[in-house]
Amino acid sequence: MQQVQDTHTLTTQSPRGDGIVDSVYDLIVIGAGCNGAGIARDAAARGLRVALVEKEDIGSGTSSWSGRLIHGGLRYLEQGDIALVRESLRERELLFRLAPHIVRPVPLMMPLYKHNARPAWMIRLAMLAYDILSFDKSTVTHRILSRSETLKRFPGISTDGLRGAAIFMDGQVVWSERLCTEITLAAHADGAHVYTWSKVDGLLHEEGRVAGVQFTDMIDGSRHSLRASVVVNAAGPWVDMVLGDANVGDRRHIGGAKGSHLIVNPFAGAPKDVVYYESRADGRLVLVIPWGDRYMIGTTDKKFEADPDTAKADPLEMDYLLGEVNQLIPGANLTPADVLYTYSGVRPLPYVPAQSEWKVPRSHVIFDHAPKWPGLLSIIGGKLTTYRSLAEETVDQVFAMLGKKAPPCPTRKALFPGARIADPAQFAQALKASFPVDAIVVDRLVGVYGARAADILELCRTDSDLFKVFDPDSGAIGAELVFTFRNEFCRTLTDVLIRRIMVGLNGSCGREVLESAADILASRLGWSEARRQAEIAGYLNYITRFDVPTASQARAS
């Protein structure tokens, strides 16, 4: 990515960017998705010197493109992976407690139809197992609705063969990007150095072992080296690309599967609950998810061999998902014209060529490259829900590699930075009384940033123009732009809009407020006009990945 160089600096020691101040570490983590950031946080909290190196931005890969559910993996029961379901349910409960401002319980409905491949008794048995495996949960147990109860709760549902529905609880993180940001903030608070827009293009070797990384700053083109006793490759679907670029890739680890989602406005017959139902076409489980003021429809599961950066929804995926929703909700009549935008990500599944993507195990593997490449681990697989336990397991192994006894893991009890308020409602009320801003703005700030909302509003005491809403769609104010750029590792306008203040995921993907957002940042951060124009151009290029596929693309494919 080319940018005009005027005020860019390499972001490491602080979110404001202080340059490379320490190049020797116990641990270097490659990849700042939920798994990589989680490993960095755990290791730093246990006293290790840690560097987190990311080729783009925090949470810019698969962590951003999931269905944003924090779930126990009900369908993993079908694969017989009881341990993964239990782990997921335990970690879900921890996130409810440690990050309640961004991870919240939500009800899911699973319709019971006569034509389902999975009979009603099997669903009921799965629900019972789900409740037993989540014995320590704070949410209610499942219940089975009759046909009439189902229609009362979800009037728009198809009645053809409908027998009833199961209702159970799982979790949702509306903004998984904020989850990754807060994990990284916690890692930094414990001393981790964060290098964003820093693409690893080689490993350092010393005395027969991996001893660090070489990387290129993707914004200014400079080259750097960092040394460490252990390197963890947590690059998600890019794991094999990292190993290949470093000339240590002697086998294939990742069998990527693309998952695409459609974003639409509320539509006729839309449910109030997340609906998790069996596809009429192929028996896979599909979701209709209330997501903020809109709906998310997903997901697909297609083998993907290309660079994960190029993943986009294709016309066949869109037709599949729209067809499924229109069968489930006859009054919806959704067409491609109703799709606001799409997004796609590549799941970093283990490479198991003999199995379909749908059946590949979702449990993770921590692969030790010794004896050929000692000092190097690669993370294969992993889920948003279980990032913390994966990190704990990985850091325990890192301590063993360092020849040290692992201290107790603190992340089971440590609140997220935004969760450090006792009573969110009381906190929001105090902010409304302290600042001259609409209540709806405060509610948005607390909902997105939690406790950090107060820091954002404090910026406005000396610059009252930052109180102004610049995006009517979301209610975002100018202070969010300035605060997140200065304090949350941002280096580009795209970082801010897409992964910090979430305006880039509004109905227009931020296009309608792009100029005003750039003006606010340029005036406060001293950007030149050339820098401002380059940031706008970079943003517009980035969001082409959200484009709705067309019929001409279908013919071409």
C-alpha positions as a Python dict, from the first residue, in 0.01 Angstrom:
ca = {
    (1, 'M'): (0, 0, 0),
    (2, 'Q'): (149, 332, -104),
    (3, 'Q'): (85, 638, 110),
    (4, 'V'): (211, 995, 97),
    (5, 'Q'): (477, 1027, 365),
    (6, 'D'): (441, 1327, 591),
    (7, 'T'): (331, 1235, 943),
    (8, 'H'): (334, 854, 934),
    (9, 'T'): (545, 690, 1202),
    (10, 'L'): (594, 328, 1291),
    (11, 'T'): (347, 238, 1566),
    (12, 'T'): (516, 36, 1838),
    (13, 'Q'): (580, 140, 2196),
    (14, 'S'): (267, 356, 2219),
    (15, 'P'): (-42, 395, 2003),
    (16, 'R'): (91, 736, 1901),
    (17, 'G'): (399, 585, 1739),
    (18, 'D'): (741, 631, 1900),
    (19, 'G'): (951, 438, 1650),
    (20, 'I'): (1128, 109, 1716),
    (21, 'V'): (1258, 139, 2071),
    (22, 'D'): (1335, -225, 2150),
    (23, 'S'): (1435, -492, 1903),
    (24, 'V'): (1501, -786, 2137),
    (25, 'Y'): (1209, -988, 2274),
    (26, 'D'): (1121, -1317, 2438),
    (27, 'L'): (836, -1361, 2192),
    (28, 'I'): (735, -1223, 1854),
    (29, 'V'): (378, -1289, 1741),
    (30, 'I'): (298, -1259, 1371),
    (31, 'G'): (-64, -1157, 1309),
    (32, 'A'): (-291, -928, 1511),
    (33, 'G'): (-621, -1104, 1471),
    (34, 'C'): (-798, -1229, 1782),
    (35, 'N'): (-560, -1525, 1821),
    (36, 'G'): (-236, -1332, 1767),
    (37, 'A'): (-345, -1037, 1978),
    (38, 'G'): (-467, -1277, 2246),
    (39, 'I'): (-130, -1456, 2256),
    (40, 'A'): (51, -1121, 2282),
    (41, 'R'): (-178, -1009, 2561),
    (42, 'D'): (-140, -1330, 2762),
    (43, 'A'): (239, -1338, 2722),
    (44, 'A'): (284, -971, 2814),
    (45, 'A'): (56, -1010, 3116),
    (46, 'R'): (279, -1297, 3235),
    (47, 'G'): (591, -1083, 3212),
    (48, 'L'): (740, -1173, 2875),
    (49, 'R'): (889, -911, 2642),
    (50, 'V'): (654, -925, 2344),
    (51, 'A'): (629, -781, 1993),
    (52, 'L'): (309, -809, 1790),
    (53, 'V'): (372, -770, 1415),
    (54, 'E'): (81, -731, 1171),
    (55, 'K'): (100, -690, 794),
    (56, 'E'): (-201, -460, 785),
    (57, 'D'): (-413, -343, 1079),
    (58, 'I'): (-538, -496, 1402),
    (59, 'G'): (-827, -733, 1332),
    (60, 'S'): (-811, -669, 959),
    (61, 'G'): (-828, -1036, 858),
    (62, 'T'): (-1062, -1323, 939),
    (63, 'S'): (-1152, -1185, 1283),
    (64, 'S'): (-1343, -903, 1111),
    (65, 'W'): (-1527, -1119, 861),
    (66, 'S'): (-1699, -1377, 1079),
    (67, 'G'): (-2068, -1394, 1164),
    (68, 'R'): (-1979, -1208, 1486),
    (69, 'L'): (-2135, -1469, 1709),
    (70, 'I'): (-1969, -1581, 2033),
    (71, 'H'): (-2106, -1930, 2039),
    (72, 'G'): (-2054, -2275, 2176),
    (73, 'G'): (-2061, -2435, 1833),
    (74, 'L'): (-2384, -2628, 1843),
    (75, 'R'): (-2305, -2793, 1511),
    (76, 'Y'): (-1971, -2918, 1645),
    (77, 'L'): (-2177, -3166, 1843),
    (78, 'E'): (-2264, -3318, 1506),
    (79, 'Q'): (-1894, -3374, 1445),
    (80, 'G'): (-1858, -3534, 1787),
    (81, 'D'): (-1618, -3263, 1909),
    (82, 'I'): (-1752, -3246, 2265),
    (83, 'A'): (-1429, -3095, 2400),
    (84, 'L'): (-1447, -2800, 2157),
    (85, 'V'): (-1811, -2733, 2245),
    (86, 'R'): (-1733, -2734, 2617),
    (87, 'E'): (-1429, -2509, 2565),
    (88, 'S'): (-1636, -2269, 2353),
    (89, 'L'): (-1919, -2251, 2605),
    (90, 'R'): (-1676, -2186, 2890),
    (91, 'E'): (-1499, -1912, 2695),
    (92, 'R'): (-1832, -1760, 2590),
    (93, 'E'): (-1926, -1725, 2955),
    (94, 'L'): (-1591, -1562, 3035),
    (95, 'L'): (-1643, -1305, 2759),
    (96, 'F'): (-1990, -1221, 2893),
    (97, 'R'): (-1819, -1138, 3221),
    (98, 'L'): (-1492, -979, 3101),
    (99, 'A'): (-1621, -777, 2804),
    (100, 'P'): (-1992, -713, 2870),
    (101, 'H'): (-1986, -381, 2683),
    (102, 'I'): (-1919, -556, 2350),
    (103, 'V'): (-2013, -923, 2403),
    (104, 'R'): (-2374, -982, 2497),
    (105, 'P'): (-2610, -1281, 2523),
    (106, 'V'): (-2861, -1317, 2238),
    (107, 'P'): (-3138, -1570, 2178),
    (108, 'L'): (-3114, -1800, 1876),
    (109, 'M'): (-3410, -1972, 1716),
    (110, 'M'): (-3376, -2303, 1533),
    (111, 'P'): (-3696, -2387, 1339),
    (112, 'L'): (-3812, -2748, 1339),
    (113, 'Y'): (-3945, -2849, 996),
    (114, 'K'): (-4083, -3177, 871),
    (115, 'H'): (-3842, -3163, 575),
    (116, 'N'): (-3526, -3112, 785),
    (117, 'A'): (-3258, -3377, 748),
    (118, 'R'): (-3201, -3347, 1123),
    (119, 'P'): (-3514, -3479, 1299),
    (120, 'A'): (-3670, -3287, 1585),
    (121, 'W'): (-3559, -3546, 1842),
    (122, 'M'): (-3196, -3493, 1737),
    (123, 'I'): (-3228, -3116, 1782),
    (124, 'R'): (-3384, -3162, 2125),
    (125, 'L'): (-3104, -3400, 2225),
    (126, 'A'): (-2844, -3149, 2101),
    (127, 'M'): (-3011, -2873, 2302),
    (128, 'L'): (-3003, -3085, 2614),
    (129, 'A'): (-2633, -3160, 2558),
    (130, 'Y'): (-2567, -2789, 2501),
    (131, 'D'): (-2726, -2704, 2835),
    (132, 'I'): (-2533, -2977, 3017),
    (133, 'L'): (-2202, -2867, 2865),
    (134, 'S'): (-2275, -2505, 2965),
    (135, 'F'): (-2352, -2598, 3326),
    (136, 'D'): (-2174, -2284, 3452),
    (137, 'K'): (-2365, -2043, 3228),
    (138, 'S'): (-2539, -1724, 3340),
    (139, 'T'): (-2802, -1746, 3065),
    (140, 'V'): (-3129, -1939, 3064),
    (141, 'T'): (-3162, -2296, 2938),
    (142, 'H'): (-3320, -2383, 2606),
    (143, 'R'): (-3691, -2429, 2549),
    (144, 'I'): (-3899, -2582, 2274),
    (145, 'L'): (-4176, -2374, 2117),
    (146, 'S'): (-4491, -2520, 1966),
    (147, 'R'): (-4594, -2430, 1613),
    (148, 'S'): (-4829, -2158, 1732),
    (149, 'E'): (-4570, -2019, 1976),
    (150, 'T'): (-4314, -2010, 1696),
    (151, 'L'): (-4549, -1816, 1467),
    (152, 'K'): (-4627, -1569, 1742),
    (153, 'R'): (-4256, -1503, 1802),
    (154, 'F'): (-4161, -1507, 1432),
    (155, 'P'): (-4471, -1426, 1224),
    (156, 'G'): (-4280, -1405, 896),
    (157, 'I'): (-4153, -1763, 902),
    (158, 'S'): (-4266, -2013, 638),
    (159, 'T'): (-4541, -2238, 768),
    (160, 'D'): (-4477, -2518, 515),
    (161, 'G'): (-4399, -2822, 729),
    (162, 'L'): (-4332, -2610, 1038),
    (163, 'R'): (-4357, -2807, 1364),
    (164, 'G'): (-4212, -2560, 1612),
    (165, 'A'): (-3873, -2423, 1709),
    (166, 'A'): (-3600, -2446, 1969),
    (167, 'I'): (-3482, -2130, 2146),
    (168, 'F'): (-3139, -2124, 2306),
    (169, 'M'): (-2886, -1861, 2415),
    (170, 'D'): (-2549, -1777, 2267),
    (171, 'G'): (-2353, -1453, 2237),
    (172, 'Q'): (-2289, -1176, 1987),
    (173, 'V'): (-2004, -932, 1941),
    (174, 'V'): (-2150, -669, 1710),
    (175, 'W'): (-1806, -523, 1649),
    (176, 'S'): (-1543, -797, 1650),
    (177, 'E'): (-1298, -530, 1533),
    (178, 'R'): (-1336, -357, 1870),
    (179, 'L'): (-1275, -688, 2045),
    (180, 'C'): (-939, -723, 1868),
    (181, 'T'): (-853, -360, 1941),
    (182, 'E'): (-919, -396, 2312),
    (183, 'I'): (-720, -718, 2334),
    (184, 'T'): (-429, -532, 2174),
    (185, 'L'): (-472, -233, 2405),
    (186, 'A'): (-452, -468, 2703),
    (187, 'A'): (-137, -628, 2559),
    (188, 'H'): (20, -287, 2509),
    (189, 'A'): (-70, -180, 2863),
    (190, 'D'): (136, -475, 2987),
    (191, 'G'): (433, -373, 2775),
    (192, 'A'): (384, -538, 2436),
    (193, 'H'): (514, -342, 2135),
    (194, 'V'): (273, -325, 1843),
    (195, 'Y'): (395, -300, 1483),
    (196, 'T'): (107, -248, 1237),
    (197, 'W'): (134, -230, 858),
    (198, 'S'): (451, -437, 899),
    (199, 'K'): (472, -737, 666),
    (200, 'V'): (703, -1017, 773),
    (201, 'D'): (913, -1118, 474),
    (202, 'G'): (1172, -1337, 638),
    (203, 'L'): (1285, -1513, 955),
    (204, 'L'): (1618, -1458, 1127),
    (205, 'H'): (1827, -1768, 1207),
    (206, 'E'): (2100, -1807, 1464),
    (207, 'E'): (2281, -2120, 1584),
    (208, 'G'): (2036, -2351, 1411),
    (209, 'R'): (1716, -2195, 1538),
    (210, 'V'): (1468, -1923, 1447),
    (211, 'A'): (1581, -1604, 1618),
    (212, 'G'): (1345, -1331, 1499),
    (213, 'V'): (1179, -1171, 1197),
    (214, 'Q'): (1251, -925, 921),
    (215, 'F'): (966, -704, 808),
    (216, 'T'): (886, -423, 568),
    (217, 'D'): (685, -122, 676),
    (218, 'M'): (409, -121, 415),
    (219, 'I'): (354, 254, 443),
    (220, 'D'): (702, 402, 421),
    (221, 'G'): (885, 104, 270),
    (222, 'S'): (1152, 83, 541),
    (223, 'R'): (1299, -255, 643),
    (224, 'H'): (1345, -368, 1003),
    (225, 'S'): (1459, -669, 1206),
    (226, 'L'): (1338, -785, 1546),
    (227, 'R'): (1502, -1062, 1748),
    (228, 'A'): (1334, -1306, 1983),
    (229, 'S'): (1377, -1644, 2148),
    (230, 'V'): (1042, -1770, 2014),
    (231, 'V'): (834, -1671, 1711),
    (232, 'V'): (464, -1761, 1687),
    (233, 'N'): (306, -1751, 1342),
    (234, 'A'): (-58, -1661, 1410),
    (235, 'A'): (-129, -1521, 1065),
    (236, 'G'): (-457, -1709, 1022),
    (237, 'P'): (-522, -1802, 657),
    (238, 'W'): (-186, -1642, 570),
    (239, 'V'): (11, -1892, 785),
    (240, 'D'): (147, -2081, 483),
    (241, 'M'): (226, -1758, 299),
    (242, 'V'): (435, -1637, 595),
    (243, 'L'): (620, -1969, 606),
    (244, 'G'): (671, -1965, 230),
    (245, 'D'): (803, -1610, 226),
    (246, 'A'): (1043, -1710, 502),
    (247, 'N'): (1153, -2021, 308),
    (248, 'V'): (1053, -2256, 591),
    (249, 'G'): (727, -2384, 444),
    (250, 'D'): (797, -2755, 392),
    (251, 'R'): (434, -2869, 412),
    (252, 'R'): (86, -2723, 379),
    (253, 'H'): (-100, -2639, 698),
    (254, 'I'): (-403, -2431, 594),
    (255, 'G'): (-700, -2548, 389),
    (256, 'G'): (-881, -2217, 363),
    (257, 'A'): (-1259, -2199, 329),
    (258, 'K'): (-1429, -1875, 226),
    (259, 'G'): (-1734, -1756, 416),
    (260, 'S'): (-1941, -1471, 273),
    (261, 'H'): (-2214, -1258, 430),
    (262, 'L'): (-2475, -1022, 288),
    (263, 'I'): (-2580, -701, 467),
    (264, 'V'): (-2936, -577, 416),
    (265, 'N'): (-3175, -327, 574),
    (266, 'P'): (-3470, -455, 781),
    (267, 'F'): (-3710, -635, 549),
    (268, 'A'): (-4065, -770, 548),
    (269, 'G'): (-4104, -1061, 788),
    (270, 'A'): (-3754, -1025, 935),
    (271, 'P'): (-3704, -1201, 1272),
    (272, 'K'): (-3619, -1032, 1601),
    (273, 'D'): (-3401, -1327, 1705),
    (274, 'V'): (-3095, -1473, 1537),
    (275, 'V'): (-3238, -1758, 1328),
    (276, 'Y'): (-3019, -2064, 1273),
    (277, 'Y'): (-3179, -2299, 1024),
    (278, 'E'): (-3117, -2588, 793),
    (279, 'S'): (-3069, -2506, 425),
    (280, 'R'): (-3324, -2656, 187),
    (281, 'A'): (-3055, -2679, -82),
    (282, 'D'): (-2776, -2871, 92),
    (283, 'G'): (-2860, -2920, 460),
    (284, 'R'): (-2596, -2677, 587),
    (285, 'L'): (-2690, -2441, 866),
    (286, 'V'): (-2757, -2080, 759),
    (287, 'L'): (-2809, -1772, 975),
    (288, 'V'): (-3020, -1457, 962),
    (289, 'I'): (-2869, -1225, 1220),
    (290, 'P'): (-3005, -894, 1352),
    (291, 'W'): (-2692, -678, 1346),
    (292, 'G'): (-2725, -329, 1486),
    (293, 'D'): (-2982, -151, 1268),
    (294, 'R'): (-2944, -404, 985),
    (295, 'Y'): (-2938, -774, 912),
    (296, 'M'): (-2653, -1007, 825),
    (297, 'I'): (-2722, -1319, 618),
    (298, 'G'): (-2460, -1592, 609),
    (299, 'T'): (-2259, -1787, 570),
    (300, 'T'): (-2115, -1986, 284),
    (301, 'D'): (-1834, -2240, 304),
    (302, 'K'): (-1629, -2265, -16),
    (303, 'K'): (-1276, -2391, -70),
    (304, 'F'): (-1050, -2094, -140),
    (305, 'E'): (-699, -2131, -276),
    (306, 'A'): (-614, -1769, -364),
    (307, 'D'): (-463, -1493, -150),
    (308, 'P'): (-711, -1434, 139),
    (309, 'D'): (-678, -1058, 75),
    (310, 'T'): (-867, -1109, -251),
    (311, 'A'): (-1168, -1289, -102),
    (312, 'K'): (-1501, -1142, -217),
    (313, 'A'): (-1856, -1268, -230),
    (314, 'D'): (-1943, -1414, -568),
    (315, 'P'): (-2281, -1424, -747),
    (316, 'L'): (-2342, -1791, -669),
    (317, 'E'): (-2294, -1729, -298),
    (318, 'M'): (-2531, -1433, -308),
    (319, 'D'): (-2796, -1629, -497),
    (320, 'Y'): (-2763, -1918, -251),
    (321, 'L'): (-2806, -1698, 57),
    (322, 'L'): (-3092, -1490, -86),
    (323, 'G'): (-3269, -1805, -200),
    (324, 'E'): (-3243, -1957, 146),
    (325, 'V'): (-3381, -1646, 319),
    (326, 'N'): (-3669, -1613, 73),
    (327, 'Q'): (-3769, -1974, 134),
    (328, 'L'): (-3755, -1929, 510),
    (329, 'I'): (-3935, -1592, 501),
    (330, 'P'): (-4173, -1589, 203),
    (331, 'G'): (-4261, -1223, 243),
    (332, 'A'): (-3900, -1110, 227),
    (333, 'N'): (-3864, -1124, -153),
    (334, 'L'): (-3503, -1013, -126),
    (335, 'T'): (-3312, -949, -448),
    (336, 'P'): (-2953, -842, -520),
    (337, 'A'): (-3080, -482, -528),
    (338, 'D'): (-3158, -512, -155),
    (339, 'V'): (-2799, -602, -65),
    (340, 'L'): (-2618, -297, 76),
    (341, 'Y'): (-2279, -466, 69),
    (342, 'T'): (-2111, -800, 121),
    (343, 'Y'): (-1804, -919, 303),
    (344, 'S'): (-1596, -1233, 288),
    (345, 'G'): (-1323, -1391, 495),
    (346, 'V'): (-1118, -1708, 476),
    (347, 'R'): (-1132, -1948, 768),
    (348, 'P'): (-785, -2078, 862),
    (349, 'L'): (-895, -2441, 877),
    (350, 'P'): (-649, -2729, 893),
    (351, 'Y'): (-558, -2871, 554),
    (352, 'V'): (-765, -3189, 522),
    (353, 'P'): (-812, -3237, 146),
    (354, 'A'): (-1018, -3555, 183),
    (355, 'Q'): (-1300, -3376, 368),
    (356, 'S'): (-1546, -3110, 255),
    (357, 'E'): (-1502, -2764, 406),
    (358, 'W'): (-1822, -2808, 606),
    (359, 'K'): (-1684, -3117, 782),
    (360, 'V'): (-1325, -3004, 852),
    (361, 'P'): (-1263, -2995, 1230),
    (362, 'R'): (-1276, -2647, 1387),
    (363, 'S'): (-1042, -2726, 1677),
    (364, 'H'): (-699, -2560, 1665),
    (365, 'V'): (-348, -2702, 1636),
    (366, 'I'): (-30, -2546, 1780),
    (367, 'F'): (230, -2677, 1538),
    (368, 'D'): (591, -2689, 1660),
    (369, 'H'): (831, -2669, 1364),
    (370, 'A'): (1114, -2832, 1565),
    (371, 'P'): (1342, -3010, 1508),
    (372, 'K'): (1382, -2861, 1162),
    (373, 'W'): (1301, -2503, 1263),
    (374, 'P'): (1327, -2482, 1646),
    (375, 'G'): (1194, -2165, 1803),
    (376, 'L'): (894, -2144, 1565),
    (377, 'L'): (529, -2228, 1630),
    (378, 'S'): (236, -2192, 1390),
    (379, 'I'): (-129, -2163, 1494),
    (380, 'I'): (-360, -2364, 1270),
    (381, 'G'): (-732, -2297, 1302),
    (382, 'G'): (-894, -2135, 1602),
    (383, 'K'): (-1224, -1954, 1659),
    (384, 'L'): (-1318, -1606, 1770),
    (385, 'T'): (-1491, -1749, 2076),
    (386, 'T'): (-1194, -1952, 2197),
    (387, 'Y'): (-909, -1709, 2124),
    (388, 'R'): (-830, -1667, 2497),
    (389, 'S'): (-792, -2037, 2579),
    (390, 'L'): (-587, -2088, 2262),
    (391, 'A'): (-362, -1803, 2376),
    (392, 'E'): (-324, -1953, 2724),
    (393, 'E'): (-226, -2291, 2579),
    (394, 'T'): (20, -2130, 2337),
    (395, 'V'): (189, -1914, 2601),
    (396, 'D'): (226, -2215, 2832),
    (397, 'Q'): (414, -2383, 2546),
    (398, 'V'): (625, -2072, 2487),
    (399, 'F'): (737, -2074, 2851),
    (400, 'A'): (835, -2440, 2813),
    (401, 'M'): (1039, -2352, 2504),
    (402, 'L'): (1210, -2075, 2703),
    (403, 'G'): (1295, -2325, 2978),
    (404, 'K'): (1089, -2131, 3231),
    (405, 'K'): (803, -2222, 3459),
    (406, 'A'): (484, -2063, 3333),
    (407, 'P'): (322, -1824, 3583),
    (408, 'P'): (-55, -1854, 3629),
    (409, 'C'): (-256, -1714, 3337),
    (410, 'P'): (-427, -1385, 3441),
    (411, 'T'): (-662, -1345, 3145),
    (412, 'R'): (-938, -1557, 3298),
    (413, 'K'): (-1014, -1271, 3535),
    (414, 'A'): (-879, -955, 3370),
    (415, 'L'): (-1149, -716, 3246),
    (416, 'F'): (-1119, -563, 2902),
    (417, 'P'): (-1016, -194, 2900),
    (418, 'G'): (-1368, -83, 2808),
    (419, 'A'): (-1529, -303, 3074),
    (420, 'R'): (-1381, -126, 3374),
    (421, 'I'): (-1706, 33, 3489),
    (422, 'A'): (-1928, -113, 3758),
    (423, 'D'): (-2263, 3, 3621),
    (424, 'P'): (-2283, 94, 3249),
    (425, 'A'): (-2625, 260, 3283),
    (426, 'Q'): (-2508, 476, 3572),
    (427, 'F'): (-2185, 554, 3384),
    (428, 'A'): (-2381, 664, 3076),
    (429, 'Q'): (-2609, 879, 3289),
    (430, 'A'): (-2309, 1054, 3444),
    (431, 'L'): (-2166, 1127, 3098),
    (432, 'K'): (-2499, 1272, 2984),
    (433, 'A'): (-2498, 1503, 3285),
    (434, 'S'): (-2134, 1607, 3233),
    (435, 'F'): (-2118, 1680, 2860),
    (436, 'P'): (-2339, 1890, 2628),
    (437, 'V'): (-2418, 1608, 2390),
    (438, 'D'): (-2734, 1421, 2293),
    (439, 'A'): (-2822, 1113, 2497),
    (440, 'I'): (-2822, 899, 2182),
    (441, 'V'): (-2458, 994, 2120),
    (442, 'V'): (-2357, 889, 2472),
    (443, 'D'): (-2544, 560, 2437),
    (444, 'R'): (-2355, 490, 2114),
    (445, 'L'): (-2019, 574, 2270),
    (446, 'V'): (-2076, 353, 2572),
    (447, 'G'): (-2205, 72, 2348),
    (448, 'V'): (-1896, 81, 2127),
    (449, 'Y'): (-1615, 188, 2363),
    (450, 'G'): (-1744, 114, 2714),
    (451, 'A'): (-1540, 298, 2976),
    (452, 'R'): (-1327, 463, 2708),
    (453, 'A'): (-1627, 674, 2606),
    (454, 'A'): (-1531, 920, 2881),
    (455, 'D'): (-1184, 968, 2730),
    (456, 'I'): (-1338, 1040, 2391),
    (457, 'L'): (-1571, 1306, 2530),
    (458, 'E'): (-1288, 1467, 2726),
    (459, 'L'): (-1127, 1561, 2393),
    (460, 'C'): (-1422, 1792, 2327),
    (461, 'R'): (-1360, 2012, 2630),
    (462, 'T'): (-1090, 2197, 2439),
    (463, 'D'): (-1237, 2144, 2091),
    (464, 'S'): (-1616, 2170, 2106),
    (465, 'D'): (-1654, 2108, 1732),
    (466, 'L'): (-1564, 1747, 1802),
    (467, 'F'): (-1900, 1706, 1980),
    (468, 'K'): (-2074, 1732, 1641),
    (469, 'V'): (-2219, 1423, 1477),
    (470, 'F'): (-2051, 1378, 1140),
    (471, 'D'): (-2227, 1051, 1047),
    (472, 'P'): (-2607, 1068, 1092),
    (473, 'D'): (-2638, 697, 1007),
    (474, 'S'): (-2446, 581, 1314),
    (475, 'G'): (-2442, 895, 1529),
    (476, 'A'): (-2060, 901, 1536),
    (477, 'I'): (-1896, 1226, 1647),
    (478, 'G'): (-1570, 1383, 1537),
    (479, 'A'): (-1395, 1310, 1866),
    (480, 'E'): (-1405, 937, 1789),
    (481, 'L'): (-1192, 990, 1480),
    (482, 'V'): (-925, 1187, 1662),
    (483, 'F'): (-921, 973, 1976),
    (484, 'T'): (-891, 638, 1801),
    (485, 'F'): (-624, 761, 1561),
    (486, 'R'): (-414, 897, 1845),
    (487, 'N'): (-469, 618, 2095),
    (488, 'E'): (-557, 293, 1918),
    (489, 'F'): (-269, 213, 1681),
    (490, 'C'): (-429, 364, 1367),
    (491, 'R'): (-205, 462, 1080),
    (492, 'T'): (-459, 518, 802),
    (493, 'L'): (-806, 660, 753),
    (494, 'T'): (-920, 307, 664),
    (495, 'D'): (-803, 180, 1003),
    (496, 'V'): (-1016, 444, 1175),
    (497, 'L'): (-1338, 415, 975),
    (498, 'I'): (-1347, 38, 917),
    (499, 'R'): (-1202, -106, 1238),
    (500, 'R'): (-1222, 153, 1518),
    (501, 'I'): (-1531, 373, 1497),
    (502, 'M'): (-1720, 133, 1265),
    (503, 'V'): (-1862, 403, 1037),
    (504, 'G'): (-1719, 214, 740),
    (505, 'L'): (-1973, -62, 805),
    (506, 'N'): (-2279, 164, 786),
    (507, 'G'): (-2531, 145, 502),
    (508, 'S'): (-2305, 326, 253),
    (509, 'C'): (-1973, 181, 377),
    (510, 'G'): (-1884, 532, 491),
    (511, 'R'): (-1882, 683, 141),
    (512, 'E'): (-2123, 964, 229),
    (513, 'V'): (-1910, 1095, 518),
    (514, 'L'): (-1564, 1011, 387),
    (515, 'E'): (-1472, 1368, 294),
    (516, 'S'): (-1588, 1514, 625),
    (517, 'A'): (-1404, 1244, 823),
    (518, 'A'): (-1085, 1314, 629),
    (519, 'D'): (-1127, 1688, 691),
    (520, 'I'): (-1161, 1637, 1067),
    (521, 'L'): (-849, 1422, 1087),
    (522, 'A'): (-647, 1640, 851),
    (523, 'S'): (-718, 1956, 1050),
    (524, 'R'): (-636, 1797, 1387),
    (525, 'L'): (-339, 1585, 1282),
    (526, 'G'): (-172, 1825, 1042),
    (527, 'W'): (-215, 1620, 726),
    (528, 'S'): (-110, 1783, 401),
    (529, 'E'): (-364, 1800, 118),
    (530, 'A'): (-167, 1530, -62),
    (531, 'R'): (-189, 1305, 244),
    (532, 'R'): (-562, 1374, 278),
    (533, 'Q'): (-629, 1284, -85),
    (534, 'A'): (-413, 971, -60),
    (535, 'E'): (-605, 854, 247),
    (536, 'I'): (-939, 903, 71),
    (537, 'A'): (-818, 717, -237),
    (538, 'G'): (-683, 433, -23),
    (539, 'Y'): (-1015, 403, 157),
    (540, 'L'): (-1222, 396, -164),
    (541, 'N'): (-994, 128, -303),
    (542, 'Y'): (-1025, -79, 17),
    (543, 'I'): (-1405, -89, 20),
    (544, 'T'): (-1426, -232, -332),
    (545, 'R'): (-1401, -568, -153),
    (546, 'F'): (-1754, -504, -20),
    (547, 'D'): (-1908, -460, -365),
    (548, 'V'): (-2226, -651, -444),
    (549, 'P'): (-2147, -911, -716),
    (550, 'T'): (-2314, -860, -1052),
    (551, 'A'): (-2466, -1081, -1319),
    (552, 'S'): (-2172, -1008, -1548),
    (553, 'Q'): (-1938, -1149, -1283),
    (554, 'A'): (-2151, -1463, -1274),
    (555, 'R'): (-2114, -1508, -1651),
    (556, 'A'): (-1739, -1449, -1625),
    (557, 'S'): (-1704, -1715, -1357),
}
